[in-house]
Amino acid sequence: MKNFLFLIAVLFTTALSFAQVSVSGYYRSNGTYVQPHQRTAPNYTRNDNYSTIGNVNPYTGEAGTKPRDGYTTTRTSSSNYNAPTYSNTSTYSAPTYTPTYTAPTTTYSTPSYSTSPTIYTGPRGGTYYINSNGNKSYVN
């Protein structure tokens, strides 16, 4: 069992090493130098290239931007669709706000005190007045 797992690991590593190639540095025709780099091995599809959408270059961390094989990136317009047209013929006026709630009014009544209460004199000569509770209040 250990030998089988070892064999699988070796085959997997070998397969990965053949999936990429090293490119030596070179000069372009316009004189710019291209540094050495890694790329995927050339084959019949671009779906496994680092620069394809959905793939990430493990050396630079950049996500792919080129379209995958079998997918179109150009959008075709349908002849059945007509874009809406807008005209600026109406004018906008802000809605007016009319409050419908009125706060309740609270009425307070202050007790009415007479400025000069009626003073009475009792049978023994004491003076008093009748307070709001109906009791006698004596005056000194």
N, C-alpha and C positions, 0 to 999 in steps of 0.2 A: 504494500500500500504506500509506503514511504517513497519507493522508487517511482511509482506512478505519479504521485504528486510532484516529485522532483522533475519528472519528464514534462509534465504539464507546465510547470513554472519555466523550464528552459525553453519550451516551444513558444510560450507567451512572450517572453523576453526577446527571443529571436524574431518573432513576428513584428514586435514593436520596433526593433532596431532596423528592420527593412522598410518600415513605413515612412522613414525620414532619411534625408540625405544631407550631407554637408556641402555647402556651396562656397568655393574659394572666392576671395576678393577679386574684383576686376574693375577695369575702367570702361565706362560707357563711351559711345561714339562722340558725345558732347564734352568729354573730358572729366566728368564727375566720377569719383571713386565709390564703388559699392563695397561695403565691408563684408567679410565672410559671415555667413549665417546658415541656419538650419531651415529646411523646407520639407514639405511632404514629398514622397516619391512621386514622380510623374506617372499618371495612369489615365484611364479613359473618362474619369468623372472629376468634377470639382467639388462634389459634396464632402469629401474628406480633406479638403485643403484648409489651412489655418485661416485663410482670408474669406471663407464662406460663412454666410449668416448661420448662426447656431454653433459655430466652432470658436474656440479661443486658442490663441497662440500661447503655448506653455512657456515660451522663452521671454516673450514681451508682456503677456497678460492682456493683449488687445483682442477685442471681440471682432469676428469677421463681419465684413460689410458687403461682400459680393453675393448675388443671388444664387440659390441652389439650382442644380440641373432639374429641369421639368417644371419650373415655376416661372411665370412671367412677372416682370417687375413693372411693366408699363400698364397703365390703366386705360381701358377702352371705354369710350362713352357710349351709352345706349341711345339709339335714335328715338326710343319711346319716351325719353325723359326730357321734359322742358323745364329749364330753371325758372323759378318764380321771379317775377319782376316786382319791384317796389317803387312806389312813387311817394313823394313827400307833399301830398296835396292837403292833408289835414293838419290843423294846428292843435297843439296840446295845451290844455289849460288845467292847472292844478285843481284837484277837487277841493270844494269848500267844506269845512268842518263846522257842523252846528252841534254844540253839546246838547244832549237830551237829558242829562242828569242835573238836577238842581239840588243843592244842599238844603237840608231841612233848616228852617229858621227856628231858633229857640228864643222864646220870650222869657225874660226874667222880670219879675215884679219885685220892687223894693217895698218893704213895709213902710207905710206912711205913719210917721210920728208927728204928732202935733207939737209945735214948738212950745206951746204953753199948755200942759195938761191941766185939767180942772183939779184944783186943790180943794180938798174938803177939810173941815175942822171937826174933830171928834168931840164927844161929850166931856172929855177930860182936858181938852185943849190941844191935843196932838193933831198935826196936819198930815194928810196922806193923799194919795191919788190912786185910782184903779188902773192896774197895769193890764197888758194885753191878755193875760191869763184870767183876768177877772178877780185877782187878789188885791188886797190893800198893800201899797208900798208907802211906808212912812218917810217923811222928809224931815231932815234935821233942822 
